[in-house]
Amino acid sequence: MKQVEKDGLLLWEVCHGGTVRHFREDWRARWYYESCIRLYRSRLTGKQG
């Protein structure tokens, strides 16, 4: 997760599994990032949640 400039705007960039998403709000970027981390960990451990 990092802040980048795109089309003259400062956006948050989140990369996960080859997908790149951009968000204007930091809380949305953080929520998406944390959701990706939870998904990754659940796949490693085989647990849901």
mmCIF entry with sequence, helices, sheets and N, C-alpha, C, O atoms, coordinates in Angstrom:
data_MODEL
# 
_entry.id   MODEL 
# 
_entity.id                         1 
_entity.type                       polymer 
_entity.pdbx_number_of_molecules   1 
# 
_entity_poly.entity_id                      1 
_entity_poly.type                           'polypeptide(L)' 
_entity_poly.nstd_linkage                   no 
_entity_poly.nstd_monomer                   no 
_entity_poly.pdbx_seq_one_letter_code       MKQVEKDGLLLWEVCHGGTVRHFREDWRARWYYESCIRLYRSRLTGKQG 
_entity_poly.pdbx_seq_one_letter_code_can   MKQVEKDGLLLWEVCHGGTVRHFREDWRARWYYESCIRLYRSRLTGKQG 
_entity_poly.pdbx_strand_id                 A 
# 
loop_
_entity_poly_seq.entity_id 
_entity_poly_seq.num 
_entity_poly_seq.mon_id 
_entity_poly_seq.hetero 
1 1  MET n 
1 2  LYS n 
1 3  GLN n 
1 4  VAL n 
1 5  GLU n 
1 6  LYS n 
1 7  ASP n 
1 8  GLY n 
1 9  LEU n 
1 10 LEU n 
1 11 LEU n 
1 12 TRP n 
1 13 GLU n 
1 14 VAL n 
1 15 CYS n 
1 16 HIS n 
1 17 GLY n 
1 18 GLY n 
1 19 THR n 
1 20 VAL n 
1 21 ARG n 
1 22 HIS n 
1 23 PHE n 
1 24 ARG n 
1 25 GLU n 
1 26 ASP n 
1 27 TRP n 
1 28 ARG n 
1 29 ALA n 
1 30 ARG n 
1 31 TRP n 
1 32 TYR n 
1 33 TYR n 
1 34 GLU n 
1 35 SER n 
1 36 CYS n 
1 37 ILE n 
1 38 ARG n 
1 39 LEU n 
1 40 TYR n 
1 41 ARG n 
1 42 SER n 
1 43 ARG n 
1 44 LEU n 
1 45 THR n 
1 46 GLY n 
1 47 LYS n 
1 48 GLN n 
1 49 GLY n 
# 
_struct_asym.id          A 
_struct_asym.entity_id   1 
# 
_struct_conf.conf_type_id            HELX_P 
_struct_conf.id                      HELX_P1 
_struct_conf.pdbx_PDB_helix_id       AA1 
_struct_conf.beg_label_comp_id       ASP 
_struct_conf.beg_label_asym_id       A 
_struct_conf.beg_label_seq_id        26 
_struct_conf.pdbx_beg_PDB_ins_code   ? 
_struct_conf.end_label_comp_id       THR 
_struct_conf.end_label_asym_id       A 
_struct_conf.end_label_seq_id        45 
_struct_conf.pdbx_end_PDB_ins_code   ? 
_struct_conf.beg_auth_comp_id        ASP 
_struct_conf.beg_auth_asym_id        A 
_struct_conf.beg_auth_seq_id         26 
_struct_conf.end_auth_comp_id        THR 
_struct_conf.end_auth_asym_id        A 
_struct_conf.end_auth_seq_id         45 
_struct_conf.pdbx_PDB_helix_class    1 
_struct_conf.details                 ? 
_struct_conf.pdbx_PDB_helix_length   20 
# 
_struct_conf_type.id          HELX_P 
_struct_conf_type.criteria    ? 
_struct_conf_type.reference   ? 
# 
_struct_sheet.id               AA1 
_struct_sheet.type             ? 
_struct_sheet.number_strands   3 
_struct_sheet.details          ? 
# 
loop_
_struct_sheet_order.sheet_id 
_struct_sheet_order.range_id_1 
_struct_sheet_order.range_id_2 
_struct_sheet_order.offset 
_struct_sheet_order.sense 
AA1 1 2 ? anti-parallel 
AA1 2 3 ? anti-parallel 
# 
loop_
_struct_sheet_range.sheet_id 
_struct_sheet_range.id 
_struct_sheet_range.beg_label_comp_id 
_struct_sheet_range.beg_label_asym_id 
_struct_sheet_range.beg_label_seq_id 
_struct_sheet_range.pdbx_beg_PDB_ins_code 
_struct_sheet_range.end_label_comp_id 
_struct_sheet_range.end_label_asym_id 
_struct_sheet_range.end_label_seq_id 
_struct_sheet_range.pdbx_end_PDB_ins_code 
_struct_sheet_range.beg_auth_comp_id 
_struct_sheet_range.beg_auth_asym_id 
_struct_sheet_range.beg_auth_seq_id 
_struct_sheet_range.end_auth_comp_id 
_struct_sheet_range.end_auth_asym_id 
_struct_sheet_range.end_auth_seq_id 
AA1 1 LYS A 2  ? LYS A 6  ? LYS A 2  LYS A 6  
AA1 2 LEU A 9  ? HIS A 16 ? LEU A 9  HIS A 16 
AA1 3 THR A 19 ? PHE A 23 ? THR A 19 PHE A 23 
# 
loop_
_atom_site.group_PDB 
_atom_site.id 
_atom_site.type_symbol 
_atom_site.label_atom_id 
_atom_site.label_alt_id 
_atom_site.label_comp_id 
_atom_site.label_asym_id 
_atom_site.label_entity_id 
_atom_site.label_seq_id 
_atom_site.pdbx_PDB_ins_code 
_atom_site.Cartn_x 
_atom_site.Cartn_y 
_atom_site.Cartn_z 
_atom_site.occupancy 
_atom_site.B_iso_or_equiv 
_atom_site.pdbx_formal_charge 
_atom_site.auth_seq_id 
_atom_site.auth_comp_id 
_atom_site.auth_asym_id 
_atom_site.auth_atom_id 
_atom_site.pdbx_PDB_model_num 
ATOM 1   N N  . MET A 1 1  ? 0.853   -1.165  0.000   1.00 0.00 ? 1  MET A N  1 
ATOM 2   C CA . MET A 1 1  ? 0.000   0.000   0.000   1.00 0.00 ? 1  MET A CA 1 
ATOM 3   C C  . MET A 1 1  ? 0.894   1.220   0.000   1.00 0.00 ? 1  MET A C  1 
ATOM 4   O O  . MET A 1 1  ? 1.768   1.365   0.854   1.00 0.00 ? 1  MET A O  1 
ATOM 5   N N  . LYS A 1 2  ? 0.668   2.103   -0.971  1.00 0.00 ? 2  LYS A N  1 
ATOM 6   C CA . LYS A 1 2  ? 1.481   3.313   -1.040  1.00 0.00 ? 2  LYS A CA 1 
ATOM 7   C C  . LYS A 1 2  ? 0.676   4.426   -1.691  1.00 0.00 ? 2  LYS A C  1 
ATOM 8   O O  . LYS A 1 2  ? -0.328  4.184   -2.362  1.00 0.00 ? 2  LYS A O  1 
ATOM 9   N N  . GLN A 1 3  ? 1.140   5.648   -1.476  1.00 0.00 ? 3  GLN A N  1 
ATOM 10  C CA . GLN A 1 3  ? 0.476   6.800   -2.067  1.00 0.00 ? 3  GLN A CA 1 
ATOM 11  C C  . GLN A 1 3  ? 1.173   7.165   -3.369  1.00 0.00 ? 3  GLN A C  1 
ATOM 12  O O  . GLN A 1 3  ? 2.399   7.267   -3.418  1.00 0.00 ? 3  GLN A O  1 
ATOM 13  N N  . VAL A 1 4  ? 0.389   7.360   -4.423  1.00 0.00 ? 4  VAL A N  1 
ATOM 14  C CA . VAL A 1 4  ? 0.927   7.676   -5.743  1.00 0.00 ? 4  VAL A CA 1 
ATOM 15  C C  . VAL A 1 4  ? 0.145   8.847   -6.338  1.00 0.00 ? 4  VAL A C  1 
ATOM 16  O O  . VAL A 1 4  ? -0.966  9.155   -5.906  1.00 0.00 ? 4  VAL A O  1 
ATOM 17  N N  . GLU A 1 5  ? 0.742   9.484   -7.325  1.00 0.00 ? 5  GLU A N  1 
ATOM 18  C CA . GLU A 1 5  ? 0.042   10.542  -8.044  1.00 0.00 ? 5  GLU A CA 1 
ATOM 19  C C  . GLU A 1 5  ? -0.409  9.987   -9.387  1.00 0.00 ? 5  GLU A C  1 
ATOM 20  O O  . GLU A 1 5  ? 0.388   9.433   -10.145 1.00 0.00 ? 5  GLU A O  1 
ATOM 21  N N  . LYS A 1 6  ? -1.689  10.142  -9.670  1.00 0.00 ? 6  LYS A N  1 
ATOM 22  C CA . LYS A 1 6  ? -2.254  9.639   -10.923 1.00 0.00 ? 6  LYS A CA 1 
ATOM 23  C C  . LYS A 1 6  ? -3.245  10.673  -11.440 1.00 0.00 ? 6  LYS A C  1 
ATOM 24  O O  . LYS A 1 6  ? -4.177  11.058  -10.734 1.00 0.00 ? 6  LYS A O  1 
ATOM 25  N N  . ASP A 1 7  ? -3.043  11.110  -12.650 1.00 0.00 ? 7  ASP A N  1 
ATOM 26  C CA . ASP A 1 7  ? -3.905  12.123  -13.271 1.00 0.00 ? 7  ASP A CA 1 
ATOM 27  C C  . ASP A 1 7  ? -4.001  13.387  -12.421 1.00 0.00 ? 7  ASP A C  1 
ATOM 28  O O  . ASP A 1 7  ? -5.056  14.018  -12.363 1.00 0.00 ? 7  ASP A O  1 
ATOM 29  N N  . GLY A 1 8  ? -2.911  13.757  -11.766 1.00 0.00 ? 8  GLY A N  1 
ATOM 30  C CA . GLY A 1 8  ? -2.871  14.965  -10.957 1.00 0.00 ? 8  GLY A CA 1 
ATOM 31  C C  . GLY A 1 8  ? -3.477  14.828  -9.575  1.00 0.00 ? 8  GLY A C  1 
ATOM 32  O O  . GLY A 1 8  ? -3.552  15.810  -8.837  1.00 0.00 ? 8  GLY A O  1 
ATOM 33  N N  . LEU A 1 9  ? -3.913  13.624  -9.205  1.00 0.00 ? 9  LEU A N  1 
ATOM 34  C CA . LEU A 1 9  ? -4.501  13.382  -7.888  1.00 0.00 ? 9  LEU A CA 1 
ATOM 35  C C  . LEU A 1 9  ? -3.596  12.477  -7.071  1.00 0.00 ? 9  LEU A C  1 
ATOM 36  O O  . LEU A 1 9  ? -2.938  11.591  -7.615  1.00 0.00 ? 9  LEU A O  1 
ATOM 37  N N  . LEU A 1 10 ? -3.564  12.703  -5.757  1.00 0.00 ? 10 LEU A N  1 
ATOM 38  C CA . LEU A 1 10 ? -2.863  11.785  -4.869  1.00 0.00 ? 10 LEU A CA 1 
ATOM 39  C C  . LEU A 1 10 ? -3.829  10.667  -4.492  1.00 0.00 ? 10 LEU A C  1 
ATOM 40  O O  . LEU A 1 10 ? -4.885  10.916  -3.911  1.00 0.00 ? 10 LEU A O  1 
ATOM 41  N N  . LEU A 1 11 ? -3.461  9.448   -4.824  1.00 0.00 ? 11 LEU A N  1 
ATOM 42  C CA . LEU A 1 11 ? -4.301  8.286   -4.560  1.00 0.00 ? 11 LEU A CA 1 
ATOM 43  C C  . LEU A 1 11 ? -3.516  7.248   -3.775  1.00 0.00 ? 11 LEU A C  1 
ATOM 44  O O  . LEU A 1 11 ? -2.286  7.252   -3.760  1.00 0.00 ? 11 LEU A O  1 
ATOM 45  N N  . TRP A 1 12 ? -4.256  6.362   -3.125  1.00 0.00 ? 12 TRP A N  1 
ATOM 46  C CA . TRP A 1 12 ? -3.642  5.223   -2.451  1.00 0.00 ? 12 TRP A CA 1 
ATOM 47  C C  . TRP A 1 12 ? -3.692  4.039   -3.402  1.00 0.00 ? 12 TRP A C  1 
ATOM 48  O O  . TRP A 1 12 ? -4.741  3.733   -3.969  1.00 0.00 ? 12 TRP A O  1 
ATOM 49  N N  . GLU A 1 13 ? -2.556  3.373   -3.575  1.00 0.00 ? 13 GLU A N  1 
ATOM 50  C CA . GLU A 1 13 ? -2.451  2.222   -4.466  1.00 0.00 ? 13 GLU A CA 1 
ATOM 51  C C  . GLU A 1 13 ? -2.255  0.965   -3.631  1.00 0.00 ? 13 GLU A C  1 
ATOM 52  O O  . GLU A 1 13 ? -1.376  0.907   -2.771  1.00 0.00 ? 13 GLU A O  1 
ATOM 53  N N  . VAL A 1 14 ? -3.081  -0.035  -3.894  1.00 0.00 ? 14 VAL A N  1 
ATOM 54  C CA . VAL A 1 14 ? -2.987  -1.321  -3.206  1.00 0.00 ? 14 VAL A CA 1 
ATOM 55  C C  . VAL A 1 14 ? -2.800  -2.402  -4.264  1.00 0.00 ? 14 VAL A C  1 
ATOM 56  O O  . VAL A 1 14 ? -3.613  -2.527  -5.180  1.00 0.00 ? 14 VAL A O  1 
ATOM 57  N N  . CYS A 1 15 ? -1.727  -3.182  -4.138  1.00 0.00 ? 15 CYS A N  1 
ATOM 58  C CA . CYS A 1 15 ? -1.430  -4.278  -5.065  1.00 0.00 ? 15 CYS A CA 1 
ATOM 59  C C  . CYS A 1 15 ? -1.594  -5.601  -4.327  1.00 0.00 ? 15 CYS A C  1 
ATOM 60  O O  . CYS A 1 15 ? -1.084  -5.770  -3.219  1.00 0.00 ? 15 CYS A O  1 
ATOM 61  N N  . HIS A 1 16 ? -2.308  -6.536  -4.946  1.00 0.00 ? 16 HIS A N  1 
ATOM 62  C CA . HIS A 1 16 ? -2.489  -7.854  -4.342  1.00 0.00 ? 16 HIS A CA 1 
ATOM 63  C C  . HIS A 1 16 ? -2.778  -8.863  -5.438  1.00 0.00 ? 16 HIS A C  1 
ATOM 64  O O  . HIS A 1 16 ? -3.710  -8.683  -6.223  1.00 0.00 ? 16 HIS A O  1 
ATOM 65  N N  . GLY A 1 17 ? -1.996  -9.908  -5.495  1.00 0.00 ? 17 GLY A N  1 
ATOM 66  C CA . GLY A 1 17 ? -2.234  -10.987 -6.451  1.00 0.00 ? 17 GLY A CA 1 
ATOM 67  C C  . GLY A 1 17 ? -2.243  -10.536 -7.905  1.00 0.00 ? 17 GLY A C  1 
ATOM 68  O O  . GLY A 1 17 ? -2.997  -11.076 -8.715  1.00 0.00 ? 17 GLY A O  1 
ATOM 69  N N  . GLY A 1 18 ? -1.423  -9.563  -8.240  1.00 0.00 ? 18 GLY A N  1 
ATOM 70  C CA . GLY A 1 18 ? -1.356  -9.077  -9.604  1.00 0.00 ? 18 GLY A CA 1 
ATOM 71  C C  . GLY A 1 18 ? -2.396  -8.019  -9.948  1.00 0.00 ? 18 GLY A C  1 
ATOM 72  O O  . GLY A 1 18 ? -2.423  -7.512  -11.069 1.00 0.00 ? 18 GLY A O  1 
ATOM 73  N N  . THR A 1 19 ? -3.248  -7.688  -8.991  1.00 0.00 ? 19 THR A N  1 
ATOM 74  C CA . THR A 1 19 ? -4.273  -6.671  -9.189  1.00 0.00 ? 19 THR A CA 1 
ATOM 75  C C  . THR A 1 19 ? -3.846  -5.379  -8.514  1.00 0.00 ? 19 THR A C  1 
ATOM 76  O O  . THR A 1 19 ? -3.352  -5.394  -7.386  1.00 0.00 ? 19 THR A O  1 
ATOM 77  N N  . VAL A 1 20 ? -4.037  -4.264  -9.201  1.00 0.00 ? 20 VAL A N  1 
ATOM 78  C CA . VAL A 1 20 ? -3.720  -2.952  -8.639  1.00 0.00 ? 20 VAL A CA 1 
ATOM 79  C C  . VAL A 1 20 ? -5.013  -2.155  -8.553  1.00 0.00 ? 20 VAL A C  1 
ATOM 80  O O  . VAL A 1 20 ? -5.718  -1.995  -9.549  1.00 0.00 ? 20 VAL A O  1 
ATOM 81  N N  . ARG A 1 21 ? -5.323  -1.654  -7.357  1.00 0.00 ? 21 ARG A N  1 
ATOM 82  C CA . ARG A 1 21 ? -6.514  -0.826  -7.164  1.00 0.00 ? 21 ARG A CA 1 
ATOM 83  C C  . ARG A 1 21 ? -6.092  0.517   -6.603  1.00 0.00 ? 21 ARG A C  1 
ATOM 84  O O  . ARG A 1 21 ? -5.131  0.609   -5.840  1.00 0.00 ? 21 ARG A O  1 
ATOM 85  N N  . HIS A 1 22 ? -6.820  1.565   -6.988  1.00 0.00 ? 22 HIS A N  1 
ATOM 86  C CA . HIS A 1 22 ? -6.537  2.917   -6.509  1.00 0.00 ? 22 HIS A CA 1 
ATOM 87  C C  . HIS A 1 22 ? -7.748  3.447   -5.740  1.00 0.00 ? 22 HIS A C  1 
ATOM 88  O O  . HIS A 1 22 ? -8.894  3.228   -6.132  1.00 0.00 ? 22 HIS A O  1 
ATOM 89  N N  . PHE A 1 23 ? -7.471  4.145   -4.643  1.00 0.00 ? 23 PHE A N  1 
ATOM 90  C CA . PHE A 1 23 ? -8.515  4.699   -3.788  1.00 0.00 ? 23 PHE A CA 1 
ATOM 91  C C  . PHE A 1 23 ? -8.193  6.147   -3.457  1.00 0.00 ? 23 PHE A C  1 
ATOM 92  O O  . PHE A 1 23 ? -7.028  6.503   -3.276  1.00 0.00 ? 23 PHE A O  1 
ATOM 93  N N  . ARG A 1 24 ? -9.215  6.976   -3.379  1.00 0.00 ? 24 ARG A N  1 
ATOM 94  C CA . ARG A 1 24 ? -9.015  8.367   -2.962  1.00 0.00 ? 24 ARG A CA 1 
ATOM 95  C C  . ARG A 1 24 ? -8.881  8.475   -1.452  1.00 0.00 ? 24 ARG A C  1 
ATOM 96  O O  . ARG A 1 24 ? -8.072  9.254   -0.948  1.00 0.00 ? 24 ARG A O  1 
ATOM 97  N N  . GLU A 1 25 ? -9.682  7.685   -0.725  1.00 0.00 ? 25 GLU A N  1 
ATOM 98  C CA . GLU A 1 25 ? -9.688  7.750   0.739   1.00 0.00 ? 25 GLU A CA 1 
ATOM 99  C C  . GLU A 1 25 ? -8.753  6.695   1.324   1.00 0.00 ? 25 GLU A C  1 
ATOM 100 O O  . GLU A 1 25 ? -8.731  5.548   0.878   1.00 0.00 ? 25 GLU A O  1 
ATOM 101 N N  . ASP A 1 26 ? -7.982  7.107   2.331   1.00 0.00 ? 26 ASP A N  1 
ATOM 102 C CA . ASP A 1 26 ? -7.046  6.177   2.960   1.00 0.00 ? 26 ASP A CA 1 
ATOM 103 C C  . ASP A 1 26 ? -7.769  5.050   3.687   1.00 0.00 ? 26 ASP A C  1 
ATOM 104 O O  . ASP A 1 26 ? -7.274  3.923   3.721   1.00 0.00 ? 26 ASP A O  1 
ATOM 105 N N  . TRP A 1 27 ? -8.945  5.338   4.275   1.00 0.00 ? 27 TRP A N  1 
ATOM 106 C CA . TRP A 1 27 ? -9.650  4.293   5.014   1.00 0.00 ? 27 TRP A CA 1 
ATOM 107 C C  . TRP A 1 27 ? -10.156 3.196   4.082   1.00 0.00 ? 27 TRP A C  1 
ATOM 108 O O  . TRP A 1 27 ? -10.192 2.029   4.471   1.00 0.00 ? 27 TRP A O  1 
ATOM 109 N N  . ARG A 1 28 ? -10.543 3.550   2.870   1.00 0.00 ? 28 ARG A N  1 
ATOM 110 C CA . ARG A 1 28 ? -10.973 2.525   1.911   1.00 0.00 ? 28 ARG A CA 1 
ATOM 111 C C  . ARG A 1 28 ? -9.789  1.654   1.479   1.00 0.00 ? 28 ARG A C  1 
ATOM 112 O O  . ARG A 1 28 ? -9.907  0.433   1.368   1.00 0.00 ? 28 ARG A O  1 
ATOM 113 N N  . ALA A 1 29 ? -8.663  2.298   1.240   1.00 0.00 ? 29 ALA A N  1 
ATOM 114 C CA . ALA A 1 29 ? -7.463  1.562   0.839   1.00 0.00 ? 29 ALA A CA 1 
ATOM 115 C C  . ALA A 1 29 ? -7.023  0.621   1.956   1.00 0.00 ? 29 ALA A C  1 
ATOM 116 O O  . ALA A 1 29 ? -6.672  -0.532  1.705   1.00 0.00 ? 29 ALA A O  1 
ATOM 117 N N  . ARG A 1 30 ? -7.045  1.125   3.198   1.00 0.00 ? 30 ARG A N  1 
ATOM 118 C CA . ARG A 1 30 ? -6.639  0.292   4.336   1.00 0.00 ? 30 ARG A CA 1 
ATOM 119 C C  . ARG A 1 30 ? -7.598  -0.880  4.513   1.00 0.00 ? 30 ARG A C  1 
ATOM 120 O O  . ARG A 1 30 ? -7.157  -1.997  4.782   1.00 0.00 ? 30 ARG A O  1 
ATOM 121 N N  . TRP A 1 31 ? -8.909  -0.645  4.365   1.00 0.00 ? 31 TRP A N  1 
ATOM 122 C CA . TRP A 1 31 ? -9.895  -1.713  4.498   1.00 0.00 ? 31 TRP A CA 1 
ATOM 123 C C  . TRP A 1 31 ? -9.644  -2.789  3.440   1.00 0.00 ? 31 TRP A C  1 
ATOM 124 O O  . TRP A 1 31 ? -9.651  -3.979  3.756   1.00 0.00 ? 31 TRP A O  1 
ATOM 125 N N  . TYR A 1 32 ? -9.425  -2.381  2.195   1.00 0.00 ? 32 TYR A N  1 
ATOM 126 C CA . TYR A 1 32 ? -9.168  -3.331  1.110   1.00 0.00 ? 32 TYR A CA 1 
ATOM 127 C C  . TYR A 1 32 ? -7.884  -4.113  1.369   1.00 0.00 ? 32 TYR A C  1 
ATOM 128 O O  . TYR A 1 32 ? -7.841  -5.331  1.193   1.00 0.00 ? 32 TYR A O  1 
ATOM 129 N N  . TYR A 1 33 ? -6.836  -3.399  1.788   1.00 0.00 ? 33 TYR A N  1 
ATOM 130 C CA . TYR A 1 33 ? -5.550  -4.028  2.078   1.00 0.00 ? 33 TYR A CA 1 
ATOM 131 C C  . TYR A 1 33 ? -5.702  -5.075  3.185   1.00 0.00 ? 33 TYR A C  1 
ATOM 132 O O  . TYR A 1 33 ? -5.223  -6.201  3.048   1.00 0.00 ? 33 TYR A O  1 
ATOM 133 N N  . GLU A 1 34 ? -6.368  -4.703  4.278   1.00 0.00 ? 34 GLU A N  1 
ATOM 134 C CA . GLU A 1 34 ? -6.552  -5.637  5.394   1.00 0.00 ? 34 GLU A CA 1 
ATOM 135 C C  . GLU A 1 34 ? -7.421  -6.823  4.994   1.00 0.00 ? 34 GLU A C  1 
ATOM 136 O O  . GLU A 1 34 ? -7.197  -7.937  5.467   1.00 0.00 ? 34 GLU A O  1 
ATOM 137 N N  . SER A 1 35 ? -8.406  -6.602  4.135   1.00 0.00 ? 35 SER A N  1 
ATOM 138 C CA . SER A 1 35 ? -9.237  -7.708  3.638   1.00 0.00 ? 35 SER A CA 1 
ATOM 139 C C  . SER A 1 35 ? -8.406  -8.687  2.817   1.00 0.00 ? 35 SER A C  1 
ATOM 140 O O  . SER A 1 35 ? -8.576  -9.902  2.924   1.00 0.00 ? 35 SER A O  1 
ATOM 141 N N  . CYS A 1 36 ? -7.512  -8.152  2.000   1.00 0.00 ? 36 CYS A N  1 
ATOM 142 C CA . CYS A 1 36 ? -6.628  -9.007  1.196   1.00 0.00 ? 36 CYS A CA 1 
ATOM 143 C C  . CYS A 1 36 ? -5.699  -9.819  2.087   1.00 0.00 ? 36 CYS A C  1 
ATOM 144 O O  . CYS A 1 36 ? -5.457  -10.998 1.828   1.00 0.00 ? 36 CYS A O  1 
ATOM 145 N N  . ILE A 1 37 ? -5.179  -9.193  3.134   1.00 0.00 ? 37 ILE A N  1 
ATOM 146 C CA . ILE A 1 37 ? -4.293  -9.898  4.068   1.00 0.00 ? 37 ILE A CA 1 
ATOM 147 C C  . ILE A 1 37 ? -5.053  -11.016 4.772   1.00 0.00 ? 37 ILE A C  1 
ATOM 148 O O  . ILE A 1 37 ? -4.531  -12.123 4.907   1.00 0.00 ? 37 ILE A O  1 
ATOM 149 N N  . ARG A 1 38 ? -6.293  -10.742 5.227   1.00 0.00 ? 38 ARG A N  1 
ATOM 150 C CA . ARG A 1 38 ? -7.092  -11.781 5.887   1.00 0.00 ? 38 ARG A CA 1 
ATOM 151 C C  . ARG A 1 38 ? -7.360  -12.945 4.939   1.00 0.00 ? 38 ARG A C  1 
ATOM 152 O O  . ARG A 1 38 ? -7.277  -14.105 5.343   1.00 0.00 ? 38 ARG A O  1 
ATOM 153 N N  . LEU A 1 39 ? -7.679  -12.646 3.685   1.00 0.00 ? 39 LEU A N  1 
ATOM 154 C CA . LEU A 1 39 ? -7.927  -13.696 2.695   1.00 0.00 ? 39 LEU A CA 1 
ATOM 155 C C  . LEU A 1 39 ? -6.670  -14.533 2.477   1.00 0.00 ? 39 LEU A C  1 
ATOM 156 O O  . LEU A 1 39 ? -6.739  -15.761 2.440   1.00 0.00 ? 39 LEU A O  1 
ATOM 157 N N  . TYR A 1 40 ? -5.531  -13.877 2.335   1.00 0.00 ? 40 TYR A N  1 
ATOM 158 C CA . TYR A 1 40 ? -4.262  -14.575 2.131   1.00 0.00 ? 40 TYR A CA 1 
ATOM 159 C C  . TYR A 1 40 ? -3.950  -15.493 3.311   1.00 0.00 ? 40 TYR A C  1 
ATOM 160 O O  . TYR A 1 40 ? -3.571  -16.649 3.125   1.00 0.00 ? 40 TYR A O  1 
ATOM 161 N N  . ARG A 1 41 ? -4.112  -14.967 4.526   1.00 0.00 ? 41 ARG A N  1 
ATOM 162 C CA . ARG A 1 41 ? -3.825  -15.775 5.721   1.00 0.00 ? 41 ARG A CA 1 
ATOM 163 C C  . ARG A 1 41 ? -4.784  -16.946 5.850   1.00 0.00 ? 41 ARG A C  1 
ATOM 164 O O  . ARG A 1 41 ? -4.376  -18.035 6.255   1.00 0.00 ? 41 ARG A O  1 
ATOM 165 N N  . SER A 1 42 ? -6.055  -16.742 5.513   1.00 0.00 ? 42 SER A N  1 
ATOM 166 C CA . SER A 1 42 ? -7.023  -17.837 5.622   1.00 0.00 ? 42 SER A CA 1 
ATOM 167 C C  . SER A 1 42 ? -6.700  -18.944 4.618   1.00 0.00 ? 42 SER A C  1 
ATOM 168 O O  . SER A 1 42 ? -6.928  -20.122 4.893   1.00 0.00 ? 42 SER A O  1 
ATOM 169 N N  . ARG A 1 43 ? -6.175  -18.570 3.470   1.00 0.00 ? 43 ARG A N  1 
ATOM 170 C CA . ARG A 1 43 ? -5.789  -19.587 2.486   1.00 0.00 ? 43 ARG A CA 1 
ATOM 171 C C  . ARG A 1 43 ? -4.550  -20.343 2.938   1.00 0.00 ? 43 ARG A C  1 
ATOM 172 O O  . ARG A 1 43 ? -4.407  -21.531 2.649   1.00 0.00 ? 43 ARG A O  1 
ATOM 173 N N  . LEU A 1 44 ? -3.649  -19.659 3.651   1.00 0.00 ? 44 LEU A N  1 
ATOM 174 C CA . LEU A 1 44 ? -2.452  -20.334 4.156   1.00 0.00 ? 44 LEU A CA 1 
ATOM 175 C C  . LEU A 1 44 ? -2.794  -21.331 5.252   1.00 0.00 ? 44 LEU A C  1 
ATOM 176 O O  . LEU A 1 44 ? -2.262  -22.441 5.282   1.00 0.00 ? 44 LEU A O  1 
ATOM 177 N N  . THR A 1 45 ? -3.686  -20.930 6.151   1.00 0.00 ? 45 THR A N  1 
ATOM 178 C CA . THR A 1 45 ? -4.004  -21.769 7.302   1.00 0.00 ? 45 THR A CA 1 
ATOM 179 C C  . THR A 1 45 ? -5.193  -22.686 7.062   1.00 0.00 ? 45 THR A C  1 
ATOM 180 O O  . THR A 1 45 ? -5.412  -23.632 7.818   1.00 0.00 ? 45 THR A O  1 
ATOM 181 N N  . GLY A 1 46 ? -5.968  -22.408 6.005   1.00 0.00 ? 46 GLY A N  1 
ATOM 182 C CA . GLY A 1 46 ? -7.146  -23.211 5.727   1.00 0.00 ? 46 GLY A CA 1 
ATOM 183 C C  . GLY A 1 46 ? -8.332  -22.844 6.591   1.00 0.00 ? 46 GLY A C  1 
ATOM 184 O O  . GLY A 1 46 ? -9.331  -23.563 6.610   1.00 0.00 ? 46 GLY A O  1 
ATOM 185 N N  . LYS A 1 47 ? -8.237  -21.713 7.322   1.00 0.00 ? 47 LYS A N  1 
ATOM 186 C CA . LYS A 1 47 ? -9.323  -21.270 8.202   1.00 0.00 ? 47 LYS A CA 1 
ATOM 187 C C  . LYS A 1 47 ? -10.063 -20.112 7.564   1.00 0.00 ? 47 LYS A C  1 
ATOM 188 O O  . LYS A 1 47 ? -9.474  -19.294 6.857   1.00 0.00 ? 47 LYS A O  1 
ATOM 189 N N  . GLN A 1 48 ? -11.344 -20.052 7.818   1.00 0.00 ? 48 GLN A N  1 
ATOM 190 C CA . GLN A 1 48 ? -12.168 -18.929 7.362   1.00 0.00 ? 48 GLN A CA 1 
ATOM 191 C C  . GLN A 1 48 ? -12.270 -17.909 8.483   1.00 0.00 ? 48 GLN A C  1 
ATOM 192 O O  . GLN A 1 48 ? -12.207 -18.257 9.662   1.00 0.00 ? 48 GLN A O  1 
ATOM 193 N N  . GLY A 1 49 ? -12.429 -16.626 8.099   1.00 0.00 ? 49 GLY A N  1 
ATOM 194 C CA . GLY A 1 49 ? -12.650 -15.617 9.135   1.00 0.00 ? 49 GLY A CA 1 
ATOM 195 C C  . GLY A 1 49 ? -11.607 -14.668 9.162   1.00 0.00 ? 49 GLY A C  1 
ATOM 196 O O  . GLY A 1 49 ? -11.632 -13.745 9.976   1.00 0.00 ? 49 GLY A O  1 
# 
